[in-house]
Amino acid sequence: MISADNLTKSFSGQSLFEEASFKINPKERVGLVGRNGHGKTTLFRLITGEERPDSGTIIIPKHYRVGYVRQHLDFTEDTILKEGIKGLSSKEEHHHWKAEKILSGLGFSPADMQRHPAEFSGGYQVRLNLAKILVSEPDMLLLDEPTNYLDITSIRWIEQFLLSWQHELMLITHDRSFMDRIVTHTLGIHRKKIRKIPGNTEKYYAQIAQDEEIHEKTRVNDERKQKDIELFISRFRAKARLANMVQSRVKTLEKMDKNLKLEKIKALEFSFQEKPFNSKYLLNASNLSFSYTQGNPLINNLDISIAKSDRVCVIGKNGKGKTTLLKLLAGALTPGRGTITYNPKTEKSFFEQTNIKNLVDTRTVEEEILHSHKHVDSQLARNISGAMMFQGDHALKKIAVLSGGEKSRVMLGKILVTPVNLLLLDEPTNHLDMESCDALLAALDNFDGAVVMVTHNEMFLHALAERLIIFQKDGITVFEDTYQNFLDKVGWEEEDLGPRSTQKRPAIEKLSKKELRKKRSKIIFERSTILKPLEKRIKVIEEEIQKNEDTLNRTTSRMQEETQKGNGEKIAELSTIIHKSQSSIETLFEELEDLTEKIEIKKSELDSKLEELNEIVKN
């Protein structure tokens, strides 16, 4: 267990959090949220001791081990496997299968494990660092944007791995759906305070919104009361017979807390400019093939047409050709074979992480956006800079001093000022915080043109994808449906075995037909005795919710009528009924959510048992 007490920290003259206190209890999986620059990574560094707080303390039990994936790369062994084994504790130094299992899950093939770490890209080297930490099984695991270096199959593997993690976990990620599926609690840095609540990010942000609404209503009411008191004091101060009443109100005024109006938090808000397009297809690719070497081509005989409002997501493991395909469609690479034909009215923009190298270091943010398109003037450049969270003088910052995330926002800003009808985006969510990802998703959803996007973010895939280009099994296919239907009908290779392991699968138990029937009957009986009462209770709850909602609707209508009549006594009575109905509905919904989750978990367990029996019958 880790606890922080009255923690205060500033960085570069900016206060990150003040007098913050929280605890991470045994086996809690905690998602750490907050906007970029608000102190998430700094809090991790405080926990590891790499930074010191300005005041306050972090209490860590003796012999408690904290595992944190460093960006610093320092490998001493000559193979991936030998380097991974270094993470094993002295008691498990011969349990090489643990390292193999984790390395495999993170995308290293058996052949890769015998290669030198220096032969791999920076992203894969960071994966190796991650594997060494996972193998060491620390008491607390700190993960800072782990999905930035993982492809979609590795992300899905590590999600299952973390769900079975038996120690404490703190996670920073821009991928909201990934976080929500893993965490038991959410810890948020907001307005220089740190707050922890049970539940996922949706519950956290709903609570924050509710608290701020209450704060604002209270502030307005208090201001009105203060004005009334001040008016009374100024009006009757000179009247001797009211001196006691005046003095009493003066004391009341002195005791009243001054609730300041909450400062508006800057958020990424934008929309893409669309160039009108009246034809059906923006581009057609025929027999498209490409290879960097004489060996097997990355892309072979691909045929695809992109219509004017398509939402196409490109998915698959890293190194299979997703970015290469986007470069081909953008015209940044020439096909080895085949053709790409663009409609004469097609206007495209291409976002790729490596494109930040094309930014001019000596230009300011505003100047870089100004040079994006001939129709951009200074006012538009300043407006777009503001939309990308470079307000005021921040728009005059030089590109050279910006972080990777800030440069990515400049690249997005350059795309925003250009009227287009085809967006080609290569992992645009990397380096954006969670709120900025939400803004990007909304902007893409509202864009009337076509979007072709490489992404590992499953929230984006579920929300946007209407077609998929899939790199899998050393090939490339076009799937004319949603991501959920892909998971249901096709799925990722090897994923049916769960987290991939080099261990042998346990031998299938041999049972007689009588024993099989007995086991199956037991499972069916268990389903009936456990699930039926829960399902019955759910039905009762749903009926109760409907009754309360009917009462609420009727009472609200009557309230409007009595308000027009000015009947104060009746209004008070109806307000009580409304409050009671609302409270009941809220309580019932919480119970409904809890029961639904219990049913889903139990159904999954029982279905797995039945599948195991069916597997025995087949064999």
C-alpha positions as CSV (number, residue, x, y, z in Angstrom):
1,M,0.0,0.0,0.0
2,I,1.2,3.5,-0.9
3,S,-0.1,6.7,0.7
4,A,0.5,10.3,-0.1
5,D,0.0,13.0,2.6
6,N,-0.4,16.8,1.8
7,L,1.6,16.5,-1.4
8,T,2.6,19.8,-3.1
9,K,4.6,20.0,-6.3
10,S,5.5,22.8,-8.7
11,F,7.4,22.4,-12.0
12,S,9.0,25.3,-14.0
13,G,7.1,27.8,-11.9
14,Q,3.7,26.1,-12.5
15,S,1.9,24.6,-9.6
16,L,0.8,21.0,-10.4
17,F,-1.0,20.0,-7.2
18,E,-1.4,21.4,-3.7
19,E,-1.8,19.5,-0.4
20,A,-3.0,16.3,-2.1
21,S,-3.6,13.2,-0.2
22,F,-4.6,9.7,-1.4
23,K,-4.0,6.0,-0.8
24,I,-3.5,3.0,-3.1
25,N,-4.8,0.0,-1.3
26,P,-3.9,-3.7,-1.9
27,K,-4.8,-5.1,-5.3
28,E,-6.3,-1.9,-6.6
29,R,-5.8,-1.1,-10.3
30,V,-5.9,2.7,-10.5
31,G,-6.2,4.8,-13.6
32,L,-4.4,8.2,-13.3
33,V,-6.1,10.9,-15.4
34,G,-5.6,14.6,-16.0
35,R,-4.7,16.9,-18.9
36,N,-1.2,17.0,-20.4
37,G,1.1,19.1,-18.3
38,H,-1.0,18.7,-15.2
39,G,1.5,16.4,-13.4
40,K,0.6,12.7,-14.1
41,T,4.1,11.6,-15.0
42,T,5.6,13.9,-12.3
43,L,3.4,12.0,-9.7
44,F,4.9,8.7,-11.0
45,R,8.4,10.1,-10.6
46,L,7.6,11.2,-7.0
47,I,6.5,7.7,-6.2
48,T,9.7,6.2,-7.6
49,G,11.8,8.8,-5.8
50,E,13.2,10.4,-9.0
51,E,11.5,13.7,-8.0
52,R,11.0,15.2,-4.6
53,P,7.8,17.0,-3.5
54,D,8.0,20.7,-2.5
55,S,6.2,19.6,0.7
56,G,4.3,16.6,2.0
57,T,5.3,12.9,2.0
58,I,4.8,9.7,0.1
59,I,4.9,6.7,2.5
60,I,6.0,3.3,1.0
61,P,6.3,0.2,3.1
62,K,9.7,-1.4,3.7
63,H,10.8,-3.9,1.0
64,Y,7.8,-2.8,-1.2
65,R,9.0,-2.9,-4.8
66,V,7.8,-0.4,-7.4
67,G,8.2,-1.3,-11.1
68,Y,8.3,1.6,-13.5
69,V,9.1,1.3,-17.2
70,R,12.0,3.6,-18.0
71,Q,12.5,5.2,-21.4
72,H,16.2,4.9,-20.9
73,L,17.5,1.8,-22.8
74,D,20.4,-0.1,-21.4
75,F,20.8,-3.7,-22.6
76,T,23.8,-5.9,-21.7
77,E,22.7,-9.3,-23.0
78,D,23.1,-10.5,-26.6
79,T,19.6,-11.9,-27.1
80,I,16.1,-10.6,-26.3
81,L,15.3,-13.7,-24.2
82,K,18.5,-13.4,-22.1
83,E,17.7,-9.7,-21.5
84,G,14.1,-10.6,-20.5
85,I,15.2,-13.3,-18.1
86,K,17.2,-10.7,-16.1
87,G,13.8,-9.4,-14.8
88,L,13.2,-12.7,-13.0
89,S,13.7,-12.8,-9.2
90,S,16.5,-14.9,-7.7
91,K,13.9,-17.5,-6.6
92,E,12.6,-17.9,-10.2
93,E,15.8,-17.4,-12.2
94,H,15.3,-20.8,-14.0
95,H,11.6,-20.1,-14.8
96,H,12.4,-19.0,-18.4
97,W,8.9,-19.8,-19.6
98,K,7.6,-16.7,-17.7
99,A,9.8,-14.4,-19.7
100,E,9.0,-16.3,-22.9
101,K,5.2,-16.0,-22.2
102,I,5.4,-12.2,-21.6
103,L,7.7,-11.5,-24.5
104,S,5.4,-13.5,-26.8
105,G,2.4,-11.6,-25.6
106,L,4.2,-8.3,-26.4
107,G,4.8,-9.3,-30.0
108,F,8.2,-11.1,-30.0
109,S,8.3,-14.3,-32.0
110,P,10.4,-17.3,-31.0
111,A,12.9,-16.3,-33.6
112,D,13.0,-12.7,-32.3
113,M,13.9,-13.9,-28.9
114,Q,17.2,-15.2,-30.2
115,R,18.1,-11.8,-31.8
116,H,20.2,-9.0,-30.4
117,P,18.1,-6.1,-28.7
118,A,20.0,-3.6,-30.8
119,E,18.5,-5.0,-34.0
120,F,15.0,-3.8,-32.9
121,S,13.3,-0.4,-33.3
122,G,13.0,1.9,-30.3
123,G,9.4,0.9,-29.8
124,Y,10.3,-2.8,-29.5
125,Q,13.2,-1.9,-27.2
126,V,10.7,-0.2,-24.9
127,R,8.6,-3.3,-25.0
128,L,11.6,-5.3,-23.8
129,N,11.9,-2.9,-20.9
130,L,8.2,-3.4,-20.2
131,A,8.6,-7.2,-20.3
132,K,11.5,-7.1,-17.8
133,I,9.3,-5.2,-15.4
134,L,6.3,-7.5,-15.8
135,V,8.5,-10.6,-15.3
136,S,9.9,-9.1,-12.1
137,E,6.3,-9.0,-10.6
138,P,6.7,-5.9,-8.5
139,D,4.4,-5.0,-5.6
140,M,3.2,-1.9,-7.6
141,L,3.4,-1.5,-11.4
142,L,3.5,2.0,-12.9
143,L,2.6,2.1,-16.6
144,D,2.9,5.5,-18.4
145,E,1.2,5.3,-21.9
146,P,2.2,1.7,-22.5
147,T,-0.1,1.4,-25.6
148,N,2.0,4.0,-27.5
149,Y,4.5,1.2,-28.2
150,L,2.1,-1.7,-28.7
151,D,0.1,-2.9,-31.7
152,I,-3.5,-3.9,-31.3
153,T,-3.0,-7.6,-30.6
154,S,-0.3,-6.8,-27.9
155,I,-2.7,-4.2,-26.4
156,R,-5.4,-6.8,-26.1
157,W,-3.0,-9.3,-24.6
158,I,-1.6,-6.9,-22.0
159,E,-5.2,-5.9,-21.1
160,Q,-5.9,-9.5,-20.1
161,F,-2.6,-9.7,-18.4
162,L,-3.3,-6.7,-16.3
163,L,-6.8,-7.9,-15.4
164,S,-5.2,-10.9,-13.8
165,W,-2.5,-8.8,-12.0
166,Q,-2.5,-9.7,-8.3
167,H,-0.7,-6.6,-7.0
168,E,-1.2,-2.8,-7.2
169,L,-1.3,-1.0,-10.6
170,M,-1.3,2.7,-11.6
171,L,-1.9,3.4,-15.3
172,I,-1.6,6.5,-17.4
173,T,-3.1,6.2,-20.9
174,H,-4.9,8.3,-23.5
175,D,-6.9,5.2,-24.5
176,R,-10.1,5.6,-22.4
177,S,-11.6,2.3,-23.3
178,F,-8.4,0.4,-22.5
179,M,-8.3,2.1,-19.1
180,D,-11.9,1.6,-18.3
181,R,-11.7,-2.1,-18.9
182,I,-8.8,-2.5,-16.5
183,V,-9.1,-0.1,-13.6
184,T,-11.0,-0.6,-10.3
185,H,-10.5,3.1,-9.3
186,T,-9.8,6.4,-11.0
187,L,-7.3,9.0,-9.6
188,G,-7.6,12.4,-11.1
189,I,-5.5,15.5,-11.1
190,H,-8.0,18.4,-11.5
191,R,-7.6,22.1,-10.6
192,K,-4.4,21.3,-8.7
193,K,-6.2,18.7,-6.5
194,I,-6.0,14.9,-6.5
195,R,-9.1,12.9,-6.0
196,K,-9.7,9.2,-6.1
197,I,-13.1,7.5,-6.7
198,P,-14.1,3.8,-7.2
199,G,-15.0,3.1,-10.8
200,N,-13.9,4.1,-14.2
201,T,-13.3,7.4,-16.0
202,E,-17.0,7.9,-16.9
203,K,-17.9,7.9,-13.2
204,Y,-15.0,10.1,-12.3
205,Y,-15.8,12.8,-14.9
206,A,-19.5,12.6,-14.1
207,Q,-18.6,13.2,-10.4
208,I,-16.4,16.2,-11.3
209,A,-19.1,17.7,-13.5
210,Q,-21.7,17.3,-10.7
211,D,-19.4,18.8,-8.1
212,E,-18.6,21.8,-10.3
213,E,-22.2,22.4,-11.0
214,I,-23.0,22.4,-7.3
215,H,-20.0,24.7,-6.7
216,E,-21.3,27.2,-9.3
217,K,-24.9,27.1,-7.9
218,T,-23.6,27.6,-4.4
219,R,-21.4,30.5,-5.5
220,V,-24.3,32.3,-7.3
221,N,-26.6,31.8,-4.2
222,D,-23.8,33.0,-1.8
223,E,-23.2,36.1,-4.0
224,R,-26.9,36.9,-3.9
225,K,-27.0,36.5,-0.1
226,Q,-23.9,38.6,0.3
227,K,-25.5,41.4,-1.8
228,D,-28.7,41.2,0.2
229,I,-26.7,41.5,3.5
230,E,-24.6,44.3,2.2
231,L,-27.7,46.2,1.0
232,F,-29.3,45.7,4.5
233,I,-26.1,47.0,6.2
234,S,-25.8,50.1,4.0
235,R,-29.5,50.9,4.3
236,F,-29.9,50.6,8.1
237,R,-26.4,51.3,9.4
238,A,-27.5,54.7,10.6
239,K,-30.6,53.6,12.4
240,A,-29.8,53.1,16.1
241,R,-32.8,50.8,16.8
242,L,-31.5,48.3,14.2
243,A,-27.8,48.4,15.3
244,N,-27.9,44.9,16.8
245,M,-29.4,43.5,13.6
246,V,-26.8,45.4,11.4
247,Q,-23.9,44.2,13.6
248,S,-25.2,40.6,13.4
249,R,-25.2,40.8,9.6
250,V,-21.7,42.3,9.6
251,K,-20.4,39.3,11.5
252,T,-22.3,36.9,9.2
253,L,-20.7,38.6,6.2
254,E,-17.2,38.2,7.7
255,K,-17.8,34.5,8.3
256,M,-19.0,33.8,4.8
257,D,-16.5,32.0,2.5
258,K,-15.8,33.6,-0.8
259,N,-16.4,31.0,-3.5
260,L,-14.5,32.1,-6.6
261,K,-15.8,31.5,-10.0
262,L,-14.1,28.4,-11.5
263,E,-11.6,29.2,-14.2
264,K,-12.5,27.8,-17.5
265,I,-10.2,24.9,-18.4
266,K,-8.8,25.1,-21.9
267,A,-9.8,22.2,-24.0
268,L,-8.9,21.1,-27.5
269,E,-11.9,22.1,-29.7
270,F,-11.8,21.9,-33.4
271,S,-13.4,20.7,-36.7
272,F,-11.9,19.8,-40.0
273,Q,-12.6,22.0,-43.1
274,E,-14.3,20.1,-45.8
275,K,-13.9,20.7,-49.5
276,P,-17.1,19.8,-51.4
277,F,-17.0,16.6,-53.4
278,N,-19.9,15.5,-55.6
279,S,-18.6,12.3,-57.2
280,K,-18.8,8.8,-55.6
281,Y,-15.2,7.8,-55.3
282,L,-12.2,9.8,-54.1
283,L,-9.6,7.2,-55.1
284,N,-9.3,3.6,-56.5
285,A,-6.4,1.3,-55.8
286,S,-6.0,-1.6,-58.2
287,N,-3.6,-4.6,-57.8
288,L,-1.5,-2.5,-55.4
289,S,1.8,-4.1,-54.3
290,F,4.9,-2.8,-52.5
291,S,8.1,-4.2,-51.1
292,Y,11.1,-2.5,-49.5
293,T,13.3,-5.4,-50.5
294,Q,13.4,-8.3,-53.0
295,G,11.7,-10.6,-50.4
296,N,8.0,-11.1,-49.7
297,P,6.0,-7.9,-50.4
298,L,4.4,-6.0,-47.4
299,I,1.4,-5.3,-49.6
300,N,0.3,-7.6,-52.4
301,N,-2.5,-7.3,-54.9
302,L,-4.7,-5.0,-52.8
303,D,-7.9,-3.7,-54.5
304,I,-9.8,-1.0,-52.7
305,S,-12.0,2.1,-53.5
306,I,-12.5,4.9,-51.0
307,A,-15.9,6.6,-51.3
308,K,-16.6,10.2,-50.3
309,S,-17.9,9.5,-46.8
310,D,-16.0,6.3,-45.9
311,R,-14.7,5.5,-42.5
312,V,-11.9,3.0,-43.1
313,C,-9.6,1.8,-40.3
314,V,-6.3,0.0,-41.0
315,I,-5.4,-2.5,-38.3
316,G,-2.9,-5.2,-37.6
317,K,0.4,-5.9,-35.8
318,N,3.4,-3.5,-36.1
319,G,5.8,-3.9,-38.9
320,K,3.2,-5.5,-41.2
321,G,2.7,-2.5,-43.6
322,K,0.0,-0.3,-42.2
323,T,2.0,3.0,-42.3
324,T,3.4,1.9,-45.7
325,L,-0.1,1.6,-47.1
326,L,-1.1,5.0,-45.8
327,K,2.0,6.5,-47.5
328,L,1.1,4.8,-50.7
329,L,-2.5,6.2,-50.6
330,A,-1.0,9.7,-49.7
331,G,1.4,9.6,-52.7
332,A,4.4,9.7,-50.4
333,L,5.6,6.3,-51.8
334,T,5.3,4.9,-55.3
335,P,3.7,1.4,-55.7
336,G,6.0,-1.4,-56.9
337,R,3.1,-2.7,-58.9
338,G,-0.5,-1.6,-59.5
339,T,-2.1,1.8,-59.7
340,I,-3.8,4.4,-57.5
341,T,-6.2,6.7,-59.3
342,Y,-7.4,9.9,-57.7
343,N,-10.5,11.8,-58.6
344,P,-9.4,15.2,-60.0
345,K,-11.3,16.9,-57.1
346,T,-9.7,14.9,-54.4
347,E,-7.9,17.0,-51.8
348,K,-6.1,14.9,-49.1
349,S,-4.2,15.6,-45.9
350,F,-1.7,13.1,-44.4
351,F,-0.9,13.0,-40.7
352,E,2.0,10.8,-39.7
353,Q,4.1,11.0,-36.5
354,T,7.4,11.2,-38.4
355,N,6.0,14.3,-40.3
356,I,6.9,16.4,-37.3
357,K,10.4,16.3,-38.7
358,N,9.1,18.5,-41.5
359,L,8.2,21.3,-39.1
360,V,10.7,24.2,-39.2
361,D,12.4,24.7,-35.8
362,T,12.9,28.4,-36.3
363,R,9.2,29.1,-37.0
364,T,6.7,29.9,-34.3
365,V,3.5,27.8,-33.9
366,E,1.5,30.6,-35.6
367,E,4.0,30.9,-38.5
368,E,4.0,27.1,-39.1
369,I,0.2,27.1,-39.4
370,L,0.3,30.3,-41.5
371,H,2.5,28.5,-44.0
372,S,0.1,25.5,-44.3
373,H,-2.1,26.9,-47.0
374,K,-2.2,30.0,-49.3
375,H,-5.6,31.1,-48.0
376,V,-4.5,31.2,-44.3
377,D,-4.2,34.7,-42.8
378,S,-2.7,35.7,-39.5
379,Q,-6.1,35.8,-37.7
380,L,-7.0,32.3,-38.8
381,A,-3.5,31.0,-37.9
382,R,-3.9,32.6,-34.4
383,N,-7.5,31.1,-34.1
384,I,-6.3,27.6,-35.0
385,S,-3.3,28.0,-32.6
386,G,-5.8,28.7,-29.9
387,A,-7.9,25.7,-30.9
388,M,-4.8,23.6,-30.5
389,M,-4.3,24.9,-27.0
390,F,-1.6,27.5,-28.0
391,Q,-3.4,30.5,-26.6
392,G,-2.0,34.0,-26.5
393,D,1.7,34.2,-26.3
394,H,2.0,30.4,-26.5
395,A,1.3,30.7,-30.2
396,L,4.7,32.5,-30.5
397,K,6.7,29.6,-29.1
398,K,9.3,28.2,-31.4
399,I,8.8,24.8,-32.8
400,A,12.3,23.8,-31.5
401,V,11.2,24.0,-27.8
402,L,8.0,22.0,-28.2
403,S,7.5,18.5,-26.9
404,G,6.5,15.6,-29.1
405,G,2.9,16.0,-28.1
406,E,2.8,19.7,-28.8
407,K,4.4,19.1,-32.2
408,S,1.6,16.6,-33.0
409,R,-1.0,19.2,-32.1
410,V,0.8,21.7,-34.5
411,M,0.6,19.0,-37.3
412,L,-3.1,18.6,-36.6
413,G,-3.5,22.4,-36.7
414,K,-1.9,22.5,-40.2
415,I,-4.4,19.9,-41.4
416,L,-7.3,21.9,-39.9
417,V,-6.7,25.0,-42.0
418,T,-6.6,23.1,-45.3
419,P,-10.0,22.3,-46.9
420,V,-9.9,18.6,-47.7
421,N,-12.3,15.7,-48.5
422,L,-9.9,12.8,-47.6
423,L,-8.0,12.5,-44.3
424,L,-5.2,10.0,-44.0
425,L,-4.2,9.6,-40.4
426,D,-1.5,7.4,-38.9
427,E,-2.1,6.9,-35.2
428,P,-3.2,10.5,-34.5
429,T,-4.0,9.8,-30.8
430,N,-0.4,9.2,-29.8
431,H,0.8,12.1,-27.5
432,L,-2.8,13.4,-27.0
433,D,-4.4,13.3,-23.6
434,M,-7.8,11.7,-23.0
435,E,-9.8,14.9,-23.4
436,S,-8.0,15.7,-26.6
437,C,-8.7,12.2,-28.0
438,D,-12.4,12.8,-27.2
439,A,-12.3,16.1,-29.2
440,L,-10.6,14.4,-32.1
441,L,-13.1,11.6,-32.2
442,A,-16.0,14.2,-32.2
443,A,-14.3,16.1,-35.0
444,L,-13.8,13.0,-37.2
445,D,-17.4,11.9,-36.6
446,N,-18.6,15.4,-37.8
447,F,-16.3,15.5,-40.8
448,D,-18.3,15.0,-44.1
449,G,-15.4,13.7,-46.1
450,A,-13.6,10.3,-46.0
451,V,-11.3,9.1,-43.3
452,V,-8.6,6.4,-43.6
453,M,-6.9,5.9,-40.3
454,V,-4.3,3.6,-38.8
455,T,-5.1,3.1,-35.1
456,H,-4.7,0.7,-32.2
457,N,-7.3,2.6,-30.1
458,E,-10.3,0.3,-29.8
459,M,-12.6,3.1,-28.7
460,F,-12.0,4.8,-32.1
461,L,-12.4,1.5,-33.9
462,H,-15.8,0.8,-32.3
463,A,-17.0,4.4,-32.7
464,L,-15.8,5.1,-36.3
465,A,-14.9,2.1,-38.4
466,E,-17.4,1.1,-41.1
467,R,-14.8,-0.8,-43.1
468,L,-11.5,-2.4,-42.2
469,I,-8.2,-3.1,-43.9
470,I,-6.7,-5.9,-41.9
471,F,-3.0,-7.0,-41.8
472,Q,-3.1,-10.5,-40.5
473,K,-1.6,-14.0,-41.2
474,D,1.0,-12.5,-43.5
475,G,-1.7,-11.1,-45.8
476,I,-4.0,-8.1,-46.2
477,T,-7.7,-8.3,-46.5
478,V,-10.6,-5.8,-46.7
479,F,-13.4,-6.5,-44.3
480,E,-16.7,-4.7,-45.2
481,D,-18.1,-4.3,-41.8
482,T,-17.6,-2.9,-38.3
483,Y,-14.8,-3.7,-35.9
484,Q,-17.2,-5.5,-33.5
485,N,-18.4,-7.8,-36.3
486,F,-14.7,-8.5,-37.2
487,L,-14.1,-9.6,-33.6
488,D,-17.3,-11.7,-33.6
489,K,-16.8,-13.3,-37.1
490,V,-13.0,-13.4,-37.6
491,G,-11.0,-12.3,-34.5
492,W,-7.3,-12.0,-34.0
493,E,-5.1,-15.0,-34.7
494,E,-4.1,-17.0,-31.6
495,E,-6.3,-14.9,-29.3
496,D,-8.7,-17.7,-28.5
497,L,-5.9,-19.1,-26.3
498,G,-5.9,-15.9,-24.2
499,P,-2.4,-14.5,-23.3
500,R,-0.1,-16.4,-25.5
501,S,2.2,-18.9,-23.7
502,T,5.0,-21.2,-24.7
503,Q,3.8,-23.7,-22.0
504,K,2.0,-26.8,-23.2
505,R,-1.8,-26.8,-22.8
506,P,-3.0,-29.1,-20.0
507,A,-4.1,-32.6,-21.1
508,I,-7.8,-32.9,-21.7
509,E,-9.5,-34.8,-18.9
510,K,-11.1,-38.1,-20.0
511,L,-14.6,-38.7,-18.6
512,S,-17.3,-41.4,-19.1
513,K,-20.6,-40.4,-20.7
514,K,-22.3,-40.7,-17.3
515,E,-19.7,-38.4,-15.7
516,L,-20.1,-35.9,-18.5
517,R,-23.9,-35.9,-18.1
518,K,-23.5,-35.4,-14.4
519,K,-21.1,-32.5,-14.8
520,R,-23.3,-30.9,-17.4
521,S,-26.4,-31.3,-15.2
522,K,-24.5,-29.7,-12.3
523,I,-23.6,-26.7,-14.4
524,I,-27.1,-26.2,-15.7
525,F,-28.5,-26.5,-12.1
526,E,-26.0,-24.0,-11.0
527,R,-27.0,-21.6,-13.8
528,S,-30.7,-22.0,-12.7
529,T,-30.2,-21.6,-9.0
530,I,-27.7,-18.6,-9.2
531,L,-28.9,-16.7,-12.3
532,K,-32.7,-17.0,-12.1
533,P,-33.0,-15.1,-8.7
534,L,-30.7,-12.4,-10.1
535,E,-32.7,-12.1,-13.3
536,K,-35.9,-12.0,-11.3
537,R,-34.6,-9.2,-9.2
538,I,-33.5,-7.3,-12.3
539,K,-37.1,-7.6,-13.7
540,V,-38.4,-6.2,-10.4
541,I,-35.9,-3.3,-10.5
542,E,-36.8,-2.4,-14.1
543,E,-40.5,-2.3,-13.1
544,E,-39.7,-0.1,-10.1
545,I,-37.7,2.2,-12.3
546,Q,-40.5,2.5,-14.7
547,K,-43.0,3.3,-11.9
548,N,-40.7,6.0,-10.5
549,E,-40.1,7.5,-13.9
550,D,-43.9,7.6,-14.5
551,T,-44.4,9.3,-11.1
552,L,-41.6,11.7,-11.9
553,N,-43.1,12.7,-15.2
554,R,-46.6,13.2,-13.7
555,T,-45.2,15.2,-10.7
556,T,-43.0,17.4,-13.0
557,S,-46.1,18.3,-15.1
558,R,-48.1,19.1,-12.0
559,M,-45.2,21.2,-10.6
560,Q,-45.3,23.3,-13.8
561,E,-49.0,23.9,-13.3
562,E,-48.7,24.8,-9.6
563,T,-45.7,27.1,-10.4
564,Q,-47.9,29.1,-12.8
565,K,-50.5,29.3,-10.1
566,G,-47.9,30.4,-7.5
567,N,-49.1,27.7,-5.0
568,G,-46.1,27.6,-2.6
569,E,-47.5,24.9,-0.3
570,K,-48.2,22.5,-3.2
571,I,-44.9,23.2,-4.9
572,A,-43.0,22.2,-1.7
573,E,-45.0,19.0,-1.5
574,L,-44.4,18.1,-5.2
575,S,-40.6,19.0,-4.8
576,T,-40.4,16.3,-2.1
577,I,-42.0,13.7,-4.3
578,I,-39.7,14.6,-7.2
579,H,-36.6,14.4,-5.0
580,K,-37.7,11.0,-3.6
581,S,-38.4,9.6,-7.1
582,Q,-35.1,10.8,-8.5
583,S,-33.2,9.3,-5.5
584,S,-35.0,6.0,-5.9
585,I,-34.3,5.9,-9.6
586,E,-30.6,6.6,-9.0
587,T,-30.4,3.9,-6.3
588,L,-32.2,1.3,-8.5
589,F,-29.9,2.0,-11.5
590,E,-26.9,1.4,-9.3
591,E,-28.3,-1.9,-8.1
592,L,-29.2,-2.8,-11.7
593,E,-25.7,-2.1,-12.9
594,D,-24.2,-4.2,-10.1
595,L,-26.6,-7.1,-10.8
596,T,-26.0,-7.0,-14.5
597,E,-22.2,-7.2,-14.0
598,K,-22.6,-10.1,-11.7
599,I,-24.8,-12.0,-14.2
600,E,-22.4,-11.4,-17.0
601,I,-19.4,-12.7,-14.9
602,K,-21.3,-15.7,-13.8
603,K,-22.6,-16.5,-17.3
604,S,-19.1,-16.3,-18.6
605,E,-17.8,-18.7,-16.0
606,L,-20.6,-21.2,-16.6
607,D,-20.3,-20.9,-20.4
608,S,-16.5,-21.6,-20.1
609,K,-17.3,-24.7,-18.1
610,L,-19.7,-26.0,-20.7
611,E,-17.2,-25.3,-23.5
612,E,-14.6,-27.3,-21.6
613,L,-17.1,-30.2,-21.5
614,N,-17.9,-29.9,-25.2
615,E,-14.1,-29.9,-25.9
616,I,-13.8,-33.2,-24.0
617,V,-16.7,-34.7,-26.0
618,K,-15.0,-33.6,-29.3
619,N,-11.8,-35.3,-28.3
